[in-house]
Amino acid sequence: MNTATEPTTPSSHARRYVFFMTFACIVCVLTMLFGDWLYRTGLSPAKWTLLGVYIILSSGLAFGFCQSLFGFWVILRGRDPLNIKNTLPDATTDGESIHSPVALLFPIYNEDPTRFFSGIEAMYQALEEADVIKHFTFFVLSDSTSPNRWIEEERHWLQLTRKRDAKAKVIYRHRTSNINQKSGNVSDFCRRWGRHFEHMVCFDADSLMSAESLIQLVRLMEANPKVGIIQTAPRLTGAKTLFARFQQFANRIHGEISSAGLNFWQQGNGNYWGHNAIIRVRPFIEKCALPELPGRSALGGRVLSHDFVEAALMRKAGYEVWLAYDIEDSYEELPQTLLDFAQRDRRWCQGNLQHAWIALFARIPFLNRIHMLNGIYAYLAAPLWLIFIGLSTLIAYSWESSGLSLLTRPALFNFSPNSLSIHGITILSITFSLIFLPKLFTAIQVISDPNFRARFGGGARSLLSILGEVIFFTLLAPSLMLFHSAFVFATLTGKRVTWNAQNRGLSYTTWKSAFSAHIGHTLVGISWAVLAAAIDPRLFYWMCPVLIGWLLSIPLSVTSSHDDFAQWLKRKTLLAIPDEIEPSDIFKQLSIAEHAQPKVPLPIESLREDFALLQTILDPYILALHLHFLPRRKNQPIKTSEKLRNLGQRLMNEGAQALSRNEKNRILNDSSILSQLHQEIWTAPQASLPPWWRLAMSRYNRRSSFVAELSN
């Protein structure tokens, strides 16, 4: 097999041996105990299937537990000797400590430009203050399809570059066609500008990173020429609702142990998560071109989740991929509601399931297969748990309906308990231990480490928050199980996901939308509760944690989308995170940048949808700015020119509401038709204009705050 040389030392070999031996032992013990329990009660085809499903599920639980166990061991030691950060000789972060030209990539797709450009300005200012801005160039890579978002992005770019005198340091580019979405956007950057940079740092639209963190990443790449990617562990931030606050707290308080455990076994065979990571440009361009997957179904075609594949290709090329899990001040925001979270997971589900082609058939390093299989398991676990619960209910029903007495066989293994009930309780106890012991590890860290608990609001508040988080996600898990099961089924039956902008703002879940999304979950819960109670009350009690989650899915989805109780918890320092106890400088700079953004009043409702097109055609300043970014097309085909002229004529005669979004974008992409429309509108007698244009011109204010700023 053509794979890369493993970047290992004797110590990393020993770590992997201990990790995977511990994992294998846990899976073997659980398999033998559960198999023995089924054998003692009489095997059947349904029980053989149940055993197979349990082996897969217990393997996933054991892997996650081992990662937390060894991460906890690393944290208790206080220092990880096999950490990429140890390759730095000192902690210098001054401007003379780095030498490479670095591109900072900010893809954007119909996101809120105000928050997006505020984040860029905060990072720009931080790098200026650190005296390293000369090494960095910012690239705003827009794939936005909304005309309003597109034109607003250009306006924000101009405001930022004028304010910071940074036209040569902040580059804006809007693609006409968003082929291959984010991965295509990054590839387009590599073709246009990649040869001018040693490294690039990829961000998401909501990413944020301090100057110190960026300097550390660059220094690590310069000190390790065989490293191709260094991935940080982004901290979740920006939670406003109760759902987001629970998720943010869980990520922050358990993340240190989990990330340390991940680094424990993967070492230089790490993964890439698509953002908040630094990449060596040359090997990325030469070796990380994405393959085309076989077939045209949801599992075929272009690779949706490109990051895992790019990490595997980088490793195959002989470069190491590391997780710098303890680099601070690397952040990303999160969905604010359960429904927004599920919508994002739908995309991730298809992307991860696609990796089966590569994990099973491609020539990639073995540990990259493990990463991909873990990603696949994260979504297949949901339908497998559903099958497990369903088979358990079916077996219980078959037995109760038979009217036969239970005749147990002797245990096959000496370590199995003699009592069948104790045998079952033992299996259940070990299984639940694999799920909940990682939470106990964090609780021990809270109790034993004064600095750690102080970062989360104190010992009592931290422990109470951990308990609340466990209860909340226990109630949430059954709904997520059904969501993920539906996503897997849709993907396997060929239903492709559409790429939509993530809703990062505060938008409450209405009872109507919650009912539409969760009514199936509630009906499943009612039906299963009635069935379980009819079969055996003990089965009903055993299933109560799952049943309660299904029955409460609608009110839980609605109430967790609100911010009132979340704000009360924040005031009481519950579910607190370190940035709320002592905010980082980068958040202070972000807040200043957001508040400094000019407040532009919204147009009237009838013009709001097409306000960008209206401004571009009417306002000479905005038109000039927009034309600055458009390519100068020569020798345009006659048919294309004719179609554009017809579109322009329709726009003149009927107004913007007569055109589709795609047609408006075609007009906004052509400099000649825009200039022609601008001239015709302003030279035509107002009485000859259709009503839409008369209304637009009556509402047009040539001395808006933006235009006034440009004129100064």
LUMVEX-164886 format. One line per field, with one value per residue (C-alpha): residue number from 1; y, x, z. Coordinates in steps of 0.5 Angstrom, whole numbers. Layout:
% residues N
nr = [NUM/...]
y = [Y/...]
x = [X/...]
z = [Z/...]
//
This chain:
% residues 712
nr = [1/2/3/4/5/6/7/8/9/10/11/12/13/14/15/16/17/18/19/20/21/22/23/24/25/26/27/28/29/30/31/32/33/34/35/36/37/38/39/40/41/42/43/44/45/46/47/48/49/50/51/52/53/54/55/56/57/58/59/60/61/62/63/64/65/66/67/68/69/70/71/72/73/74/75/76/77/78/79/80/81/82/83/84/85/86/87/88/89/90/91/92/93/94/95/96/97/98/99/100/101/102/103/104/105/106/107/108/109/110/111/112/113/114/115/116/117/118/119/120/121/122/123/124/125/126/127/128/129/130/131/132/133/134/135/136/137/138/139/140/141/142/143/144/145/146/147/148/149/150/151/152/153/154/155/156/157/158/159/160/161/162/163/164/165/166/167/168/169/170/171/172/173/174/175/176/177/178/179/180/181/182/183/184/185/186/187/188/189/190/191/192/193/194/195/196/197/198/199/200/201/202/203/204/205/206/207/208/209/210/211/212/213/214/215/216/217/218/219/220/221/222/223/224/225/226/227/228/229/230/231/232/233/234/235/236/237/238/239/240/241/242/243/244/245/246/247/248/249/250/251/252/253/254/255/256/257/258/259/260/261/262/263/264/265/266/267/268/269/270/271/272/273/274/275/276/277/278/279/280/281/282/283/284/285/286/287/288/289/290/291/292/293/294/295/296/297/298/299/300/301/302/303/304/305/306/307/308/309/310/311/312/313/314/315/316/317/318/319/320/321/322/323/324/325/326/327/328/329/330/331/332/333/334/335/336/337/338/339/340/341/342/343/344/345/346/347/348/349/350/351/352/353/354/355/356/357/358/359/360/361/362/363/364/365/366/367/368/369/370/371/372/373/374/375/376/377/378/379/380/381/382/383/384/385/386/387/388/389/390/391/392/393/394/395/396/397/398/399/400/401/402/403/404/405/406/407/408/409/410/411/412/413/414/415/416/417/418/419/420/421/422/423/424/425/426/427/428/429/430/431/432/433/434/435/436/437/438/439/440/441/442/443/444/445/446/447/448/449/450/451/452/453/454/455/456/457/458/459/460/461/462/463/464/465/466/467/468/469/470/471/472/473/474/475/476/477/478/479/480/481/482/483/484/485/486/487/488/489/490/491/492/493/494/495/496/497/498/499/500/501/502/503/504/505/506/507/508/509/510/511/512/513/514/515/516/517/518/519/520/521/522/523/524/525/526/527/528/529/530/531/532/533/534/535/536/537/538/539/540/541/542/543/544/545/546/547/548/549/550/551/552/553/554/555/556/557/558/559/560/561/562/563/564/565/566/567/568/569/570/571/572/573/574/575/576/577/578/579/580/581/582/583/584/585/586/587/588/589/590/591/592/593/594/595/596/597/598/599/600/601/602/603/604/605/606/607/608/609/610/611/612/613/614/615/616/617/618/619/620/621/622/623/624/625/626/627/628/629/630/631/632/633/634/635/636/637/638/639/640/641/642/643/644/645/646/647/648/649/650/651/652/653/654/655/656/657/658/659/660/661/662/663/664/665/666/667/668/669/670/671/672/673/674/675/676/677/678/679/680/681/682/683/684/685/686/687/688/689/690/691/692/693/694/695/696/697/698/699/700/701/702/703/704/705/706/707/708/709/710/711/712]
y = [0/7/11/16/14/14/21/17/16/10/14/15/8/6/11/8/1/2/6/1/-5/-2/0/-8/-10/-6/-8/-16/-16/-12/-17/-23/-21/-19/-25/-30/-26/-27/-35/-36/-34/-37/-35/-33/-29/-23/-24/-25/-19/-15/-18/-15/-8/-8/-10/-4/1/-1/0/7/8/5/9/15/13/11/18/21/17/18/25/26/22/27/33/30/30/37/37/33/31/29/36/40/46/43/44/52/54/60/63/69/73/79/81/79/72/70/71/67/71/68/69/69/66/68/65/68/65/69/71/77/82/86/81/78/84/86/79/81/88/85/81/86/91/85/84/91/92/86/89/83/85/86/78/77/78/78/75/75/70/71/66/70/69/74/81/84/81/81/89/90/86/90/96/93/92/99/102/97/98/106/106/102/104/97/96/92/88/86/83/82/77/75/68/68/61/58/51/46/51/52/47/50/57/55/52/58/62/57/58/66/67/61/61/68/65/60/58/60/60/58/61/60/66/66/64/69/68/72/75/71/64/66/68/61/57/61/59/52/51/55/50/44/44/37/39/40/42/44/44/48/46/52/54/55/62/67/63/67/62/56/51/54/56/48/46/52/50/43/44/49/45/38/40/40/33/30/34/32/25/26/28/22/17/21/25/27/23/28/31/37/40/45/52/55/51/53/50/49/52/48/41/43/45/40/34/35/36/33/26/25/20/14/15/21/19/23/19/20/26/32/31/35/35/36/37/30/28/34/31/24/27/31/25/21/26/25/31/31/33/36/38/44/43/48/54/59/64/60/61/59/61/56/55/58/53/45/46/50/45/39/43/44/36/34/37/34/27/27/29/24/18/20/18/11/11/13/10/3/3/9/9/13/12/7/12/17/11/11/18/17/11/15/21/15/12/19/19/11/10/14/9/3/5/6/-2/-4/-1/-4/-11/-11/-9/-14/-20/-18/-18/-25/-28/-25/-27/-34/-35/-40/-40/-37/-43/-40/-44/-44/-38/-39/-35/-36/-28/-28/-27/-33/-29/-27/-21/-19/-21/-16/-10/-11/-10/-4/-1/-2/1/7/8/9/14/18/17/22/27/25/26/33/34/31/36/42/39/38/44/51/55/51/51/59/59/57/61/56/49/49/53/48/42/44/46/40/36/41/39/32/32/37/33/26/29/32/25/21/27/27/20/20/27/23/17/20/24/17/14/20/20/13/13/18/25/30/36/43/48/54/59/58/62/64/70/70/67/63/57/58/53/51/50/46/42/41/38/34/31/25/24/25/20/15/17/16/9/6/8/5/-2/-2/-2/-7/-12/-11/-5/-7/-5/1/4/2/6/12/16/15/16/22/26/24/26/33/34/40/44/43/45/51/53/52/57/63/67/70/64/63/71/69/63/68/73/67/65/58/55/60/60/63/69/71/71/74/76/76/82/79/79/87/89/85/89/95/94/91/98/102/99/105/103/104/104/99/101/100/93/93/95/91/85/88/94/92/92/99/102/99/102/109/110/113/111/104/103/105/101/95/96/96/88/86/83/87/82/82/79/77/72/75/71/72/80/79/76/81/86/83/82/89/91/87/90/97/96/92/93/88/84/81/78/71/72/68/74/79/76/76/83/85/81/85/92/94/93/96/102/102/102/107/112/110/111/118/120/118/122/120/120/114/110/104/105/100/105/111/109/107/114/117/113/114/118/121/123/117/116/111/116/122/118/116/123/126]
x = [0/3/2/6/12/9/12/13/18/18/14/8/9/8/2/-2/0/-3/-9/-11/-10/-14/-20/-19/-20/-26/-29/-27/-30/-37/-38/-36/-41/-47/-46/-46/-52/-56/-53/-56/-63/-63/-60/-64/-63/-66/-61/-55/-57/-57/-50/-47/-50/-48/-41/-41/-44/-40/-33/-35/-37/-30/-26/-29/-28/-21/-20/-22/-19/-12/-13/-15/-8/-5/-8/-6/1/1/5/5/12/9/6/7/8/14/18/18/25/21/15/17/11/14/14/22/20/16/19/14/9/2/-5/-11/-17/-24/-30/-36/-43/-49/-47/-48/-43/-43/-41/-36/-32/-32/-28/-23/-22/-21/-16/-13/-12/-9/-4/-2/-1/3/7/7/2/7/7/0/-5/-13/-17/-25/-27/-34/-39/-45/-51/-56/-55/-56/-51/-46/-46/-46/-40/-37/-39/-36/-29/-29/-30/-25/-20/-21/-21/-15/-11/-11/-13/-7/-7/-15/-17/-24/-26/-33/-34/-39/-40/-39/-37/-35/-37/-32/-27/-27/-27/-20/-18/-19/-15/-9/-9/-9/-5/-2/5/6/5/9/3/-5/-10/-17/-23/-30/-35/-35/-28/-24/-16/-12/-5/-1/-5/-3/4/5/2/7/13/11/11/17/20/17/19/16/9/4/-2/-3/-10/-12/-18/-23/-27/-34/-37/-42/-48/-54/-60/-60/-59/-53/-50/-51/-47/-42/-41/-40/-35/-31/-30/-30/-26/-19/-19/-22/-17/-11/-14/-14/-7/-5/-6/-6/0/3/-3/-8/-14/-16/-23/-23/-22/-18/-12/-5/-3/3/1/6/4/-3/-3/1/-2/-9/-13/-20/-22/-29/-32/-36/-43/-48/-52/-51/-45/-42/-39/-36/-33/-37/-33/-26/-22/-21/-19/-14/-11/-11/-7/-3/-1/0/5/9/8/5/-1/-2/-7/-5/-10/-7/-7/-11/-16/-18/-26/-32/-39/-45/-52/-57/-62/-63/-67/-61/-56/-60/-60/-52/-51/-55/-50/-44/-48/-48/-40/-38/-42/-38/-32/-34/-31/-24/-24/-25/-22/-17/-9/-9/-5/-8/-10/-13/-18/-19/-21/-26/-29/-30/-33/-38/-40/-42/-48/-49/-49/-56/-60/-56/-58/-65/-64/-62/-68/-72/-69/-69/-77/-78/-75/-78/-85/-83/-82/-87/-92/-90/-92/-86/-82/-75/-70/-63/-56/-50/-45/-40/-34/-32/-32/-40/-44/-48/-55/-58/-60/-54/-51/-55/-54/-46/-47/-51/-47/-41/-44/-47/-40/-37/-42/-41/-34/-31/-36/-33/-26/-28/-31/-25/-21/-26/-25/-17/-15/-16/-14/-19/-25/-24/-24/-31/-34/-32/-32/-40/-42/-38/-40/-48/-47/-44/-50/-55/-51/-51/-59/-60/-56/-59/-66/-64/-60/-67/-69/-62/-62/-68/-66/-59/-63/-67/-61/-57/-63/-64/-57/-57/-63/-60/-63/-57/-57/-57/-52/-55/-52/-52/-56/-52/-56/-62/-68/-73/-76/-84/-88/-91/-84/-82/-89/-87/-80/-81/-88/-86/-81/-87/-91/-86/-85/-92/-93/-87/-89/-95/-92/-87/-92/-96/-90/-87/-87/-80/-79/-82/-78/-72/-74/-76/-70/-71/-78/-78/-74/-78/-85/-81/-78/-83/-83/-75/-74/-78/-76/-68/-68/-70/-65/-68/-67/-60/-58/-61/-56/-50/-52/-51/-45/-48/-46/-40/-34/-27/-29/-34/-30/-24/-25/-20/-17/-19/-27/-26/-23/-29/-34/-31/-31/-38/-41/-37/-40/-45/-52/-56/-63/-67/-71/-79/-81/-83/-76/-72/-71/-68/-65/-58/-59/-63/-57/-52/-56/-58/-52/-46/-41/-44/-44/-36/-34/-38/-35/-28/-29/-32/-28/-27/-30/-28/-31/-37/-41/-47/-52/-50/-50/-57/-60/-57/-60/-67/-66/-64/-70/-75/-72/-73/-80/-82/-78/-73/-79/-80/-73/-71/-65/-60/-62/-61/-54/-53/-54/-50/-44/-44/-41/-43/-51/-50/-47/-52/-58/-55/-55/-62/-65/-62/-64/-71/-77/-79/-86/-84/-81/-85/-88/-83/-77/-81/-82/-74/-72/-77/-74/-66/-62/-56/-53/-54/-49/-45/-45/-43/-37/-34/-35/-31]
z = [0/-2/5/8/13/20/24/30/36/41/46/41/39/46/47/41/43/50/48/43/47/53/47/45/52/54/47/48/56/54/48/52/57/53/48/55/57/50/50/57/55/49/42/36/30/33/39/34/30/37/39/32/33/41/39/34/39/45/40/39/47/48/44/46/53/52/49/55/60/57/56/63/65/61/64/71/69/68/62/55/53/46/44/38/42/45/39/40/44/47/48/44/40/38/30/29/31/24/17/13/8/11/8/12/8/10/6/6/4/5/12/16/14/20/24/19/18/25/26/21/24/31/28/24/29/34/29/28/35/35/30/25/20/15/15/14/8/9/3/4/-1/-2/-5/-3/-8/-5/-8/-2/2/-4/-5/3/3/-2/2/9/5/3/10/13/8/9/16/17/10/8/1/0/6/5/-1/-3/-9/-11/-15/-21/-19/-13/-16/-10/-5/1/-2/-9/-6/-3/-9/-13/-8/-9/-16/-16/-10/-7/-10/-6/1/5/9/10/15/14/18/18/17/25/27/31/33/37/34/39/37/30/31/35/29/24/29/29/22/21/26/23/16/15/18/13/17/25/27/33/38/37/43/42/44/42/46/47/48/53/48/45/53/55/48/49/57/55/49/54/60/57/51/54/57/50/46/50/49/42/41/46/40/34/35/28/24/26/23/19/21/16/19/25/22/19/12/8/2/-3/-1/-1/-8/-11/-7/-4/-10/-8/-12/-15/-12/-16/-17/-18/-11/-5/-3/-10/-14/-11/-4/1/7/4/11/13/6/5/12/9/3/6/11/4/2/8/12/19/21/28/33/37/43/48/43/47/43/38/37/33/34/34/32/37/37/36/29/27/30/26/20/20/22/16/11/16/16/8/8/13/10/3/7/7/-1/2/8/5/-2/-2/-1/5/12/17/22/17/16/24/23/18/21/27/23/20/26/29/25/24/31/32/27/30/37/34/32/38/42/37/37/45/45/40/44/50/46/43/50/54/48/48/55/57/63/63/63/64/62/66/64/59/62/69/70/68/75/77/77/71/73/76/70/66/71/70/63/64/69/65/59/62/66/59/57/64/67/62/66/72/70/69/76/79/75/78/85/84/80/83/77/73/77/78/70/70/76/82/84/87/80/76/79/79/71/69/73/69/62/63/65/59/54/56/55/48/46/44/39/36/35/31/27/25/23/19/16/15/11/7/5/3/-1/-5/-3/-3/2/0/2/6/10/17/22/27/30/35/32/37/35/34/37/30/27/33/32/25/26/33/32/29/35/40/36/37/44/45/41/44/51/50/47/53/58/55/54/61/66/67/60/60/66/63/57/61/59/52/52/56/51/46/49/51/45/42/49/50/43/44/51/49/44/48/51/58/62/59/61/68/68/66/71/76/73/72/65/65/61/62/57/61/67/64/57/52/49/42/44/47/40/37/41/39/32/32/36/31/25/22/23/16/17/13/7/6/6/-2/-3/2/-2/-8/-4/-7/-14/-13/-10/-15/-21/-18/-13/-17/-11/-10/-18/-18/-12/-15/-22/-19/-17/-23/-29/-35/-40/-48/-54/-50/-54/-58/-55/-48/-50/-53/-46/-42/-46/-45/-38/-37/-41/-37/-31/-33/-36/-30/-24/-20/-17/-25/-24/-21/-16/-21/-26/-22/-20/-28/-28/-22/-26/-32/-32/-39/-37/-30/-33/-39/-34/-29/-35/-38/-31/-29/-36/-37/-36/-29/-32/-36/-31/-28/-21/-18/-21/-19/-12/-11/-14/-9/-3/-6/-1/-5/2/6/12/7/1/6/9/2/-1/5]
//
